[in-house]
């Protein structure tokens, strides 16, 4: 007797049973929409035979896990379609990715947009055929001979790396066979038609630039047409918001081949970047942090001692100096922070010690992975390292969590998710230390009352972490801030404090980043706001533009007055029509345009236009000054410097008289 325990019922069978039959016995929607099965926690095909007692869950189209299955099968259907249309093409690998899938092909002729249309049509034909998808077990050598005979040398190369004697899993649908672990849907018809091919890109075989260049076809697949339409709309919105395009329009930054993955900041972009740093400095100072700066280049031995060399060595930029020592550009700031902590004797009375650094780090990212500000090789982290006792962990973590969430709200991000990432497979430190670290971090986040999800195996190599994920204006998620509890690095790097017992003890080290990468956070902000940044963030907060040259003198006086109150102002005195000026500054996403002419000079007023709004309003210079200054300072939590009314009136009168004279 075999007992099958489902989430809401128990079934008994006299002999082994296929999960497909279990689903059929349940009937109704479950039988119609069943895609796969989870047996004792592991995902399997519906055709799997159960021959012993088991916990079973039928995965239907409504499950979130269905997306992974559908995208996996979409990749196989894509490969089958390509082989039918272009038989000489070699198939390589086709995994799922976030929101979709891709498949890499070796083909002499480049795929065109018209080819993608043909391939997608053939994919729909394959779905309509409803071909059964069957798992076959092959011996390694048989599989190798089969794919070699088919001219699939890339598949044969994958098989060659598998140990002798292994039994391989091969899936068949129609006349197409592919090497795959699975699981897969019961048939191609279960895929449905809520998929779309998106683009073709180049990709090196196995991600190595020394290998042949392949063609990668990207696609997306969803559970139904409504989900697909929503995602395609999101892609359209994302294209409008592309920070690289906005960076050009707003004259913020550029990239060039001589420095791949490194940003050339223009004056306006650097102003925005420094505004972020100034904001963070204020917040950190109020939270009791001190700021340091550590070297960009340090000896290899330090990175070996910390464990970074073993973990990140292949991604570190290194150089050999004349004395033949190996140096590395730092990929992280933490070892440098520990060196500052170690200067002098620390007492338990000195803790917690909160040390912040805006440190430039360098990591070798593959050229194909680089993407504007979002993925670079050189970037600035708003790191901080909090040295504390074990008794202080919960309180310090609680304060950091609240600080992070408050900061995100200042930037307009209200929807923030928290993920708890525990020990990865490759790590330093004993299990006992990891048990203690994970328990402390869980206790801390639970003490805040915040909800979180678990992200198994994704912790840092030295400790568990919390990841703070922002959801932007069009529903995309961005992982930014992190908080890690580290009981390993301080001891490895020889850091200690003198406890109440007079003995040396290694401190706990909390690694904390709020923006994460400032470059990436800048890109996220630009896309979230479509470049229309809040006044306090905008690199140019207002432009004073003249209607005719009669207003030049008054425009300069207005700009000087606004600048003296801390606003970032430019003037536009060009001999151009005011409509042209308005359009140009709107494209550059300037939040406020102050239009002045002969009448405004005489009356001491300005015509104030807001970005994205129709029309304008006429205000006195004094009122526009107070309004803009208040608005510019409101979100920074800084004290608002309102001018004394008499002084402001005197200054306004002086400007009016000067312009009139």
C-alpha positions as CSV (number, residue, x, y, z in Angstrom):
1,X,0.0,0.0,0.0
2,X,1.4,3.4,-1.0
3,X,0.2,6.5,0.8
4,X,0.2,9.8,-1.1
5,X,-0.2,12.8,1.2
6,X,-1.5,15.9,-0.6
7,X,-1.8,19.4,1.0
8,X,-5.5,18.8,1.7
9,X,-6.1,15.1,1.4
10,X,-4.6,11.6,1.7
11,X,-4.8,8.9,-1.0
12,X,-3.8,5.2,-0.9
13,X,-2.8,3.1,-3.9
14,X,-2.2,-0.7,-4.1
15,X,0.6,-0.3,-6.6
16,X,3.0,2.4,-7.9
17,X,1.2,5.3,-9.5
18,X,2.2,8.0,-11.9
19,X,1.6,11.5,-10.6
20,X,-0.3,12.2,-13.8
21,X,-2.9,9.7,-12.6
22,X,-2.9,11.2,-9.1
23,X,-3.8,14.6,-10.7
24,X,-6.5,12.9,-12.9
25,X,-8.1,11.3,-9.8
26,X,-8.4,14.8,-8.2
27,X,-10.3,15.9,-11.3
28,X,-11.6,19.4,-12.0
29,X,-9.3,22.4,-12.4
30,X,-6.3,20.5,-10.9
31,X,-6.4,17.8,-13.5
32,X,-6.9,20.3,-16.4
33,X,-4.1,22.7,-15.3
34,X,-1.5,20.3,-13.8
35,X,2.0,21.0,-15.1
36,X,4.4,19.2,-12.7
37,X,4.6,17.7,-9.3
38,X,6.6,18.3,-6.1
39,X,7.5,15.0,-4.4
40,X,9.0,15.2,-0.9
41,X,10.1,18.8,-1.8
42,X,11.7,18.0,-5.2
43,X,10.2,19.1,-8.5
44,X,9.4,16.3,-11.0
45,X,7.6,15.6,-14.3
46,X,4.0,14.6,-14.1
47,X,4.9,11.3,-15.6
48,X,7.0,10.4,-12.5
49,X,6.2,7.0,-11.0
50,X,5.7,7.1,-7.2
51,X,6.5,3.7,-5.6
52,X,6.7,4.6,-1.9
53,X,4.9,6.8,0.6
54,X,5.4,10.5,-0.3
55,X,4.4,14.1,0.4
56,X,3.0,15.3,-3.0
57,X,1.9,18.7,-4.3
58,X,0.5,19.1,-7.8
59,X,1.9,22.2,-9.5
60,X,-0.8,23.9,-11.5
61,X,-0.7,27.0,-13.8
62,X,-1.8,29.1,-10.8
63,X,1.4,28.4,-8.8
64,X,4.2,30.9,-9.0
65,X,6.6,28.0,-9.8
66,X,4.6,27.5,-13.0
67,X,6.4,30.5,-14.5
68,X,9.8,28.7,-14.3
69,X,8.4,25.6,-15.9
70,X,6.7,27.5,-18.7
71,X,9.8,29.5,-19.5
72,X,12.0,26.4,-19.4
73,X,9.7,24.7,-22.0
74,X,9.5,27.9,-24.1
75,X,13.2,27.7,-24.5
76,X,13.0,24.1,-25.7
77,X,10.1,25.0,-28.1
78,X,12.2,27.9,-29.4
79,X,15.1,25.5,-30.1
80,X,12.8,23.1,-31.9
81,X,11.4,25.9,-34.0
82,X,14.8,27.1,-35.0
83,X,16.0,23.6,-35.9
84,X,12.9,23.1,-38.1
85,X,13.3,26.4,-39.9
86,X,17.1,26.4,-40.1
87,X,18.3,22.8,-39.9
88,X,22.0,23.7,-40.1
89,X,21.9,25.7,-36.9
90,X,23.5,24.2,-33.8
91,X,21.7,24.4,-30.5
92,X,23.8,25.0,-27.3
93,X,22.1,26.0,-24.0
94,X,18.8,27.6,-23.1
95,X,18.1,28.5,-19.5
96,X,15.4,30.5,-17.9
97,X,16.2,34.0,-16.6
98,X,14.3,36.6,-14.7
99,X,11.0,37.3,-16.6
100,X,11.9,35.0,-19.5
101,X,14.3,32.7,-21.2
102,X,17.0,32.6,-23.9
103,X,18.6,30.0,-26.1
104,X,22.1,30.3,-27.7
105,X,22.6,29.2,-31.3
106,X,25.6,28.7,-33.5
107,X,24.7,29.9,-37.0
108,X,26.8,31.5,-39.8
109,X,24.0,33.8,-40.9
110,X,22.7,36.4,-38.4
111,X,19.1,36.2,-37.3
112,X,17.0,39.1,-38.4
113,X,13.9,40.7,-37.0
114,X,12.0,39.0,-39.7
115,X,13.5,35.6,-38.6
116,X,12.2,36.2,-35.1
117,X,8.7,36.7,-36.5
118,X,9.0,33.4,-38.4
119,X,10.4,31.5,-35.4
120,X,7.6,32.8,-33.1
121,X,5.0,31.7,-35.6
122,X,6.6,28.2,-35.8
123,X,6.6,28.1,-32.0
124,X,2.9,28.6,-32.0
125,X,2.5,25.8,-34.5
126,X,4.5,23.5,-32.2
127,X,2.2,24.4,-29.3
128,X,-0.9,23.7,-31.4
129,X,0.5,20.2,-32.3
130,X,0.5,19.5,-28.5
131,X,3.5,17.2,-28.9
132,X,4.0,14.9,-25.8
133,X,7.2,15.7,-23.9
134,X,8.9,12.5,-22.8
135,X,11.9,12.0,-20.6
136,X,14.5,9.4,-21.8
137,X,17.5,8.0,-19.9
138,X,20.5,7.5,-22.1
139,X,24.0,6.3,-21.5
140,X,26.6,9.0,-21.7
141,X,28.4,7.5,-24.7
142,X,25.2,6.8,-26.6
143,X,24.1,10.4,-26.1
144,X,27.6,11.7,-27.2
145,X,27.4,9.6,-30.5
146,X,23.8,10.8,-31.1
147,X,24.5,14.5,-30.9
148,X,27.8,14.2,-32.8
149,X,26.0,12.4,-35.6
150,X,23.5,15.3,-35.6
151,X,26.3,17.8,-36.0
152,X,25.6,19.2,-32.5
153,X,29.2,19.7,-31.4
154,X,28.3,22.0,-28.6
155,X,26.0,19.4,-27.0
156,X,28.7,16.8,-27.5
157,X,31.2,19.1,-25.7
158,X,28.8,19.4,-22.7
159,X,28.4,15.6,-22.6
160,X,32.2,15.2,-22.8
161,X,32.6,17.0,-19.5
162,X,30.2,14.5,-17.8
163,X,32.0,11.6,-16.0
164,X,32.1,8.2,-17.8
165,X,29.2,5.8,-17.0
166,X,26.7,8.5,-16.1
167,X,23.1,8.1,-17.2
168,X,21.9,11.3,-18.9
169,X,18.4,12.8,-19.1
170,X,17.2,13.6,-22.6
171,X,13.8,15.1,-23.4
172,X,12.0,14.4,-26.6
173,X,9.2,16.5,-28.2
174,X,8.2,15.5,-31.7
175,X,11.4,14.9,-33.6
176,X,13.5,17.3,-31.4
177,X,15.7,15.9,-28.6
178,X,17.6,18.0,-26.1
179,X,19.9,17.2,-23.2
180,X,18.2,18.5,-20.0
181,X,17.7,17.6,-16.4
182,X,14.1,18.7,-16.5
183,X,11.4,18.8,-15.3
184,X,9.2,19.7,-18.2
185,X,5.5,20.0,-19.0
186,X,3.5,17.0,-20.1
187,X,3.2,18.3,-23.7
188,X,4.0,21.4,-25.8
189,X,0.3,22.4,-25.7
190,X,0.5,23.1,-22.0
191,X,2.9,26.0,-22.7
192,X,0.1,28.1,-24.1
193,X,0.7,31.1,-26.4
194,X,1.5,33.8,-23.8
195,X,5.0,34.2,-25.0
196,X,7.0,36.5,-27.2
197,X,10.5,36.7,-28.7
198,X,12.2,40.0,-27.9
199,X,15.6,40.4,-29.4
200,X,18.9,38.8,-30.6
201,X,22.2,39.5,-29.0
202,X,25.8,38.1,-29.2
203,X,27.1,35.8,-26.5
204,X,30.4,33.9,-26.2
205,X,30.2,30.1,-25.8
206,X,30.4,29.4,-22.0
207,X,30.8,33.2,-21.4
208,X,34.4,33.1,-22.4
209,X,35.6,35.7,-25.0
210,X,38.2,33.2,-26.3
211,X,35.4,31.0,-27.5
212,X,33.2,31.4,-30.6
213,X,30.5,34.0,-30.6
214,X,27.0,32.6,-30.6
215,X,23.6,34.2,-31.3
216,X,21.3,34.5,-28.3
217,X,17.6,34.8,-28.8
218,X,15.7,36.3,-25.8
219,X,12.1,35.7,-25.1
220,X,9.5,36.1,-22.3
221,X,6.7,33.7,-21.3
222,X,3.8,34.1,-18.9
223,X,0.9,32.1,-17.6
224,X,-1.7,34.0,-19.6
225,X,-2.1,36.9,-22.1
226,X,-2.9,39.5,-19.4
227,X,0.4,38.8,-17.7
228,X,2.2,39.0,-21.0
229,X,0.6,42.2,-22.0
230,X,1.4,43.8,-18.6
231,X,5.0,42.8,-19.0
232,X,5.3,44.1,-22.5
233,X,3.8,47.4,-21.4
234,X,6.4,47.5,-18.6
235,X,9.1,47.0,-21.3
236,X,7.7,49.9,-23.3
237,X,7.8,52.1,-20.2
238,X,11.3,50.9,-19.3
239,X,12.5,51.9,-22.8
240,X,11.1,55.4,-22.3
241,X,12.8,55.6,-18.9
242,X,16.2,54.2,-20.0
243,X,18.7,56.0,-17.9
244,X,21.3,56.0,-20.7
245,X,19.0,58.0,-22.9
246,X,18.0,60.3,-20.1
247,X,21.7,60.8,-19.2
248,X,22.3,62.1,-22.8
249,X,19.2,64.3,-22.8
250,X,20.1,65.8,-19.3
251,X,23.9,65.9,-20.1
252,X,24.8,63.9,-17.0
253,X,27.4,61.3,-18.0
254,X,28.7,59.2,-20.8
255,X,30.8,56.0,-21.4
256,X,33.5,55.2,-23.9
257,X,35.5,52.2,-25.0
258,X,38.8,53.5,-23.5
259,X,37.4,52.9,-20.0
260,X,34.8,50.1,-20.3
261,X,32.4,50.0,-17.3
262,X,33.6,53.3,-15.9
263,X,31.5,56.5,-15.8
264,X,32.6,59.9,-17.2
265,X,30.5,62.3,-15.1
266,X,29.6,65.6,-16.6
267,X,29.2,68.7,-14.4
268,X,25.4,68.2,-14.0
269,X,25.7,64.5,-13.3
270,X,28.5,65.0,-10.8
271,X,26.3,67.6,-9.0
272,X,23.6,65.0,-8.7
273,X,26.1,62.4,-7.5
274,X,27.5,64.8,-4.9
275,X,23.9,65.7,-3.8
276,X,23.3,62.0,-3.0
277,X,26.6,61.9,-1.0
278,X,25.8,65.1,0.9
279,X,22.3,63.8,1.8
280,X,23.8,60.6,3.1
281,X,26.5,62.4,5.0
282,X,23.8,64.4,6.8
283,X,21.8,61.2,7.7
284,X,24.9,59.3,8.8
285,X,26.2,62.2,10.9
286,X,22.8,62.4,12.7
287,X,23.0,58.6,13.3
288,X,26.4,58.7,14.9
289,X,28.7,57.6,12.1
290,X,32.2,58.9,11.5
291,X,33.6,58.9,8.0
292,X,36.9,57.5,6.8
293,X,38.7,56.9,3.5
294,X,40.9,54.0,2.7
295,X,43.4,53.2,-0.2
296,X,42.1,52.0,-3.5
297,X,45.2,49.7,-4.0
298,X,46.3,47.2,-1.3
299,X,48.6,44.3,-1.2
300,X,47.4,40.8,-2.2
301,X,48.2,39.4,1.2
302,X,45.4,41.5,2.9
303,X,42.9,40.0,0.5
304,X,44.1,36.5,1.1
305,X,43.9,37.0,4.8
306,X,40.3,38.3,4.6
307,X,39.2,35.6,2.2
308,X,38.3,37.9,-0.7
309,X,41.1,36.5,-2.8
310,X,39.7,33.0,-2.8
311,X,36.2,34.2,-3.3
312,X,36.7,37.1,-5.8
313,X,40.2,36.7,-7.1
314,X,39.1,36.1,-10.7
315,X,37.1,39.3,-10.6
316,X,39.8,41.5,-9.1
317,X,42.0,43.9,-11.0
318,X,45.7,43.3,-10.1
319,X,49.0,44.8,-10.9
320,X,52.6,44.1,-10.1
321,X,54.7,47.1,-9.0
322,X,58.5,47.5,-9.5
323,X,59.2,45.7,-6.2
324,X,57.3,42.6,-7.7
325,X,54.6,42.7,-5.1
326,X,51.1,41.9,-6.3
327,X,48.6,44.6,-5.5
328,X,44.8,44.7,-6.1
329,X,42.3,47.4,-6.7
330,X,39.8,46.9,-3.9
331,X,36.6,45.1,-4.8
332,X,35.2,45.8,-1.3
333,X,35.8,48.3,1.5
334,X,35.5,46.1,4.5
335,X,39.2,45.1,5.0
336,X,40.3,48.7,4.8
337,X,37.7,49.6,7.4
338,X,39.1,46.9,9.8
339,X,42.6,48.4,9.4
340,X,41.3,51.8,10.6
341,X,39.5,50.1,13.5
342,X,42.8,48.3,14.5
343,X,44.7,51.6,15.1
344,X,45.0,51.9,18.8
345,X,43.4,49.8,21.6
346,X,39.6,49.6,21.6
347,X,37.6,49.1,24.8
348,X,34.0,47.8,25.1
349,X,33.2,51.3,26.2
350,X,34.0,52.5,22.6
351,X,31.4,50.3,21.1
352,X,29.4,50.5,19.0
353,X,31.7,52.3,16.6
354,X,30.0,53.2,13.4
355,X,32.5,53.9,10.6
356,X,31.3,55.0,7.1
357,X,33.1,55.2,3.8
358,X,32.2,56.4,0.3
359,X,34.7,53.9,-1.2
360,X,35.4,53.4,-4.9
361,X,35.6,49.7,-5.7
362,X,36.6,47.8,-8.8
363,X,35.3,44.5,-10.1
364,X,35.9,42.8,-13.4
365,X,32.4,42.4,-14.9
366,X,32.2,40.6,-18.3
367,X,31.9,43.1,-21.1
368,X,28.6,41.6,-22.2
369,X,27.1,42.2,-18.7
370,X,27.9,45.9,-18.6
371,X,24.8,48.1,-18.7
372,X,25.1,51.8,-18.3
373,X,25.1,52.8,-14.6
374,X,23.3,49.6,-13.6
375,X,26.3,47.3,-14.2
376,X,29.8,48.9,-14.1
377,X,33.3,47.9,-13.3
378,X,34.1,50.9,-11.1
379,X,31.6,52.2,-8.6
380,X,31.2,53.9,-5.3
381,X,29.6,52.1,-2.3
382,X,28.1,53.9,0.6
383,X,29.6,51.4,3.0
384,X,29.6,51.4,6.7
385,X,31.0,49.0,9.2
386,X,29.6,48.9,12.7
387,X,31.8,47.3,15.3
388,X,29.9,46.1,18.3
389,X,29.5,43.5,21.0
390,X,27.3,40.5,20.5
391,X,24.8,42.0,23.0
392,X,24.5,45.1,20.8
393,X,23.7,43.2,17.5
394,X,19.9,43.3,17.7
395,X,19.7,47.0,18.6
396,X,22.2,48.1,16.0
397,X,20.5,46.0,13.3
398,X,17.1,47.4,14.2
399,X,18.3,51.0,14.0
400,X,20.0,50.3,10.6
401,X,16.7,48.7,9.2
402,X,14.7,51.8,10.2
403,X,17.4,54.1,8.8
404,X,17.3,52.3,5.4
405,X,13.5,52.4,5.1
406,X,13.4,56.1,6.1
407,X,16.0,57.0,3.5
408,X,14.1,55.1,0.8
409,X,10.9,57.0,1.7
410,X,12.8,60.3,1.2
411,X,13.5,59.2,-2.3
412,X,10.0,58.2,-3.1
413,X,10.2,54.4,-2.6
414,X,7.4,53.3,-0.4
415,X,7.3,49.6,-1.5
416,X,10.3,47.9,-0.1
417,X,10.7,44.1,0.3
418,X,13.2,42.5,2.7
419,X,14.9,39.2,2.0
420,X,16.9,37.1,4.5
421,X,19.8,35.3,2.9
422,X,21.5,32.5,4.9
423,X,24.8,30.7,4.5
424,X,26.1,29.9,1.0
425,X,27.8,26.7,0.0
426,X,31.2,28.5,-0.3
427,X,31.9,30.3,2.9
428,X,34.3,30.9,5.7
429,X,33.8,30.2,9.4
430,X,32.4,27.3,11.4
431,X,28.8,26.2,11.4
432,X,28.6,27.2,15.0
433,X,29.5,30.8,14.1
434,X,27.0,30.8,11.3
435,X,24.3,29.5,13.6
436,X,25.0,32.4,15.9
437,X,25.1,35.0,13.1
438,X,21.9,33.9,11.5
439,X,20.0,33.8,14.8
440,X,21.2,37.3,15.7
441,X,20.2,38.8,12.3
442,X,16.8,37.0,12.3
443,X,16.1,38.3,15.9
444,X,17.1,41.8,14.8
445,X,14.7,42.0,11.8
446,X,11.9,40.4,13.7
447,X,12.4,42.9,16.5
448,X,11.6,45.7,14.0
449,X,8.3,44.0,13.2
450,X,9.1,44.0,9.5
451,X,8.1,41.1,7.3
452,X,10.7,39.3,5.2
453,X,11.1,36.3,2.9
454,X,13.9,33.8,2.9
455,X,16.5,33.7,0.1
456,X,18.3,30.3,0.8
457,X,22.1,30.1,0.2
458,X,22.5,33.7,-0.9
459,X,24.4,35.2,2.1
460,X,27.8,36.7,1.8
461,X,30.7,34.4,2.2
462,X,31.4,35.8,5.7
463,X,27.9,36.1,7.1
464,X,24.1,36.2,6.6
465,X,22.5,39.3,5.2
466,X,19.3,41.2,4.7
467,X,18.6,42.5,1.2
468,X,16.4,45.5,0.7
469,X,14.5,45.4,-2.6
470,X,12.9,48.5,-4.0
471,X,9.9,48.4,-6.3
472,X,9.9,51.3,-8.8
473,X,7.2,53.3,-10.5
474,X,6.6,50.6,-13.2
475,X,6.8,47.6,-10.8
476,X,10.4,46.5,-11.3
477,X,12.4,45.3,-8.3
478,X,15.9,46.6,-7.5
479,X,18.0,45.1,-4.8
480,X,19.9,48.0,-3.2
481,X,20.6,48.1,0.5
482,X,22.2,45.3,2.5
483,X,22.9,44.5,6.1
484,X,25.2,41.6,7.1
485,X,26.2,40.2,10.5
486,X,29.9,39.1,10.4
487,X,31.6,37.1,13.2
488,X,34.4,36.0,10.9
489,X,36.4,38.8,9.3
490,X,37.3,40.7,12.4
491,X,39.0,37.7,13.9
492,X,40.7,36.7,10.6
493,X,42.1,40.3,10.3
494,X,43.2,40.5,14.0
495,X,40.6,43.1,15.3
496,X,39.7,43.0,18.9
497,X,38.5,45.1,21.9
498,X,39.2,44.8,25.6
499,X,36.1,43.5,27.4
500,X,35.0,44.2,31.0
501,X,37.0,41.1,32.0
502,X,40.2,42.8,30.7
503,X,40.6,40.2,28.0
504,X,40.7,40.6,24.2
505,X,37.5,39.8,22.3
506,X,36.9,40.0,18.5
507,X,34.1,42.5,17.8
508,X,31.0,41.7,15.7
509,X,31.2,43.5,12.4
510,X,28.0,44.7,10.8
511,X,28.4,45.5,7.1
512,X,25.9,48.0,5.9
513,X,25.1,49.7,2.6
514,X,22.1,52.0,2.0
515,X,22.2,53.0,-1.6
516,X,24.6,50.1,-2.4
517,X,26.3,51.4,-5.6
518,X,25.7,55.1,-5.9
519,X,26.1,54.8,-9.7
520,X,23.4,52.2,-9.8
521,X,21.1,54.0,-7.4
522,X,21.5,57.1,-9.7
523,X,20.3,55.0,-12.6
524,X,17.4,53.7,-10.6
525,X,16.3,57.2,-9.6
526,X,16.5,58.5,-13.2
527,X,14.3,55.6,-14.4
528,X,11.9,55.8,-11.5
529,X,11.3,59.5,-12.1
530,X,11.7,59.4,-15.9
531,X,14.4,62.0,-15.3
532,X,11.9,64.4,-13.6
533,X,13.7,64.4,-10.3
534,X,12.3,66.1,-7.2
535,X,13.5,69.7,-6.9
536,X,15.9,69.0,-4.1
537,X,17.7,66.3,-6.2
538,X,17.8,68.0,-9.6
539,X,21.3,69.0,-10.6
540,X,19.9,72.2,-12.1
541,X,16.9,73.2,-10.0
542,X,15.7,76.2,-12.1
543,X,16.6,78.2,-15.2
544,X,16.0,81.9,-15.4
545,X,15.1,82.5,-19.1
546,X,14.6,85.9,-20.8
547,X,11.9,86.7,-23.3
548,X,14.0,89.5,-24.9
549,X,17.3,91.0,-24.1
550,X,15.5,93.8,-22.2
551,X,15.2,91.3,-19.3
552,X,18.9,90.2,-19.2
553,X,20.0,92.4,-16.3
554,X,16.9,91.4,-14.2
555,X,17.5,87.7,-15.1
556,X,21.0,87.9,-13.8
557,X,19.9,89.5,-10.5
558,X,17.1,86.9,-10.0
559,X,19.6,84.1,-10.6
560,X,22.1,85.7,-8.1
561,X,19.4,86.0,-5.5
562,X,18.3,82.4,-5.9
563,X,21.9,81.2,-5.9
564,X,22.7,83.0,-2.7
565,X,19.9,81.0,-1.0
566,X,21.5,77.7,-2.0
567,X,19.5,76.9,-5.1
568,X,21.3,75.5,-8.2
569,X,20.4,78.0,-11.0
570,X,21.4,78.7,-14.6
571,X,20.4,81.6,-16.9
572,X,19.4,81.4,-20.5
573,X,20.0,84.8,-22.1
574,X,20.3,83.5,-25.7
575,X,18.7,85.3,-28.6
576,X,16.1,82.6,-29.1
577,X,12.3,82.5,-28.9
578,X,11.0,81.7,-25.5
579,X,9.0,78.7,-26.9
580,X,12.3,77.2,-28.1
581,X,13.9,77.7,-24.7
582,X,11.0,76.2,-22.9
583,X,11.1,73.1,-25.1
584,X,14.8,72.6,-24.7
585,X,14.9,72.9,-20.9
586,X,11.9,70.6,-20.7
587,X,13.8,68.0,-22.6
588,X,16.7,68.4,-20.2
589,X,14.2,67.8,-17.3
590,X,14.8,71.1,-15.5
591,X,12.1,71.2,-12.8
592,X,11.4,75.0,-12.8
593,X,11.6,77.6,-15.5
594,X,11.5,81.3,-14.4
595,X,10.6,83.4,-17.4
596,X,11.3,87.1,-17.2
597,X,11.0,90.1,-19.5
598,X,10.7,93.9,-19.4
599,X,7.3,93.7,-17.5
600,X,8.6,91.2,-14.9
601,X,11.6,93.4,-14.3
602,X,9.5,96.5,-13.8
603,X,7.0,94.7,-11.4
604,X,9.6,92.5,-9.5
605,X,7.9,89.3,-10.6
606,X,8.7,86.1,-12.3
607,X,6.6,83.8,-14.5
608,X,7.1,80.3,-13.0
609,X,6.6,77.2,-15.1
610,X,6.7,73.7,-13.7
611,X,8.1,70.7,-15.7
612,X,5.2,68.6,-17.1
613,X,2.5,71.2,-16.3
614,X,0.6,73.4,-18.6
615,X,0.7,77.1,-18.2
616,X,2.5,79.2,-15.6
617,X,1.9,81.4,-12.6
618,X,3.1,84.9,-11.9
619,X,4.7,85.4,-8.4
620,X,6.7,88.1,-6.7
621,X,10.4,87.4,-6.6
622,X,10.3,87.1,-2.9
623,X,7.4,84.5,-2.9
624,X,9.1,82.4,-5.6
625,X,12.3,82.5,-3.6
626,X,10.7,81.4,-0.4
627,X,8.6,78.7,-2.2
628,X,11.5,77.2,-4.1
629,X,13.9,77.3,-1.2
630,X,11.4,75.6,1.1
631,X,10.6,72.9,-1.5
632,X,14.3,72.3,-2.2
633,X,15.1,71.7,1.4
634,X,12.0,69.9,2.5
635,X,13.0,66.3,1.6
636,X,16.6,66.6,3.0
637,X,15.4,66.8,6.6
638,X,17.7,69.9,6.9
639,X,16.6,73.0,8.7
640,X,14.9,75.4,6.2
641,X,16.7,78.7,5.9
642,X,13.8,81.1,5.4
643,X,15.0,84.7,4.9
644,X,14.0,87.4,7.3
645,X,11.0,89.1,5.8
646,X,12.4,92.6,6.0
647,X,15.8,91.6,4.6
648,X,14.1,89.7,1.7
649,X,11.9,92.7,1.0
650,X,14.9,95.0,0.9
651,X,16.8,92.7,-1.4
652,X,13.8,92.4,-3.8
653,X,13.3,96.2,-3.8
654,X,17.0,96.6,-4.6
655,X,16.7,94.2,-7.6
656,X,13.6,96.0,-8.9
657,X,15.2,99.4,-8.6
658,X,18.4,98.2,-10.3
659,X,16.5,96.6,-13.2
660,X,14.3,99.7,-13.6
661,X,17.3,102.0,-13.5
